[in-house]
């Protein structure tokens, strides 16, 4: 039985989960929700596992109609969602009654919203995941990397419990000019002293060249003084600096190996925050160490699970 | 070999084994991969080998960075290059022809030899798979002999046909699917390089060895090859 009919969509409305693992050495990218934290909260609201299949809606443009009564959950960006014209705020589960229309129009706060369903949307598993990667023709409703399009029907297999709302103090806030924690490493030592200073003391602006592969930051040109690199594995959140000196933060759909020098990589929380920034918005980078970041993340995840 | 461990992300360490690309690296990289898989066991999320390095992505909620470093150090203790030929050897049939390998002529000119000599020299060497990347199943292989090495095209093609075999600098590769690309094309293989239904998905894995076997047009078609000329895609 179908639960939801997609009436309108864009190439940026995608089925996602945590992505593909155990395949990076084959050149297969990770994919998965760019804001992993909002995806996890959307699933938490329904009692799902944190990485159950969700719809990632970037910027808006998605219209769904319920073919049966549905309990769903929404987290992440506020994309001015409405149910039959009535505003629907994120960070809650809700009922979409048979015949009702859910519309996402434009970003009021944040960039990416996550819509979850009980036990996750049913989608073909390709290499262990439904994550949609058009470039690799993997995942999505057809298994070959297609985004959601008008006419697609989605189902889920779980049963909903009581409606929930994420307590205010736990809701991520998308305030302006966020500080993004960077685990210092990789080739950071081979950048000029001025560049190391500039990286952490400049206002960086998101370029319009921003997608699920990477987000380019505009600011002072960073100068790498090391030897040319041989391609090597690239972690999620890596901040690579091509010869023009403008850093690119590599996201879920990044290429798996590359040869540009890197300053290090964003922490998972910084990544989730960056995924909610729009082109033109400003960010700061804040240095941290691997040990400190890891300790903080373990504490954060314990609270999250509890 | 002087191994170094570098921080690359909250839950990733880079193990740097060599400074230069060499075919002789691969037995060491295979041996280290096997040891790291064993030592990390369930805590290993990804192990991404490439030319001179291995990126170790581990479960950051299960291991501290110090524990991860300790496991890598353990894995490297008394490491010996793999001599059992862990990697597989593949023979890839290739139809070398200017219609599917438009840069054959250019490479012949650069090398100062005939096209058939380019084909002979490209196909007589057994290549090592150094890394996979760029696209699923895209294997970077080498080393191509110096005379056949050529820089990437100034303007990459928007569409390179699936199966196309190319050369860039001293590396060679085959495109598993149609994609943009800037390598010098010399021919096309009918072999399926990436197959989601196959165990292991990718025909070639890091550390495998590959030999190209020239085949006739008739054989290429018999093996299921698509002989649409490259220029028809441009």
Interface residues (C-beta under 8 A of the other chain):
Chain A: X21 X22 X23 X24 X25 X26 X27 X28 X126 X127 X135 X136 X137 X138 X183 X184 X185 X186 X230 X231 X232 X233 X234 X235 X236 X237 X238 X255 X256 X257 X258 X262 X264 X265 X267 X268 X290 X291 X293 X294 X297 X298 X301
Chain B: X6 X7 X8 X9 X10 X11 X12 X14 X21 X45 X46 X47 X48 X49 X50 X51 X52 X53 X54 X55 X57 X60 X61 X64 X65 X66 X131 X132 X133 X134 X135 X136 X137 X138 X139 X140 X177 X194 X196 X200 X201 X202 X205 X206
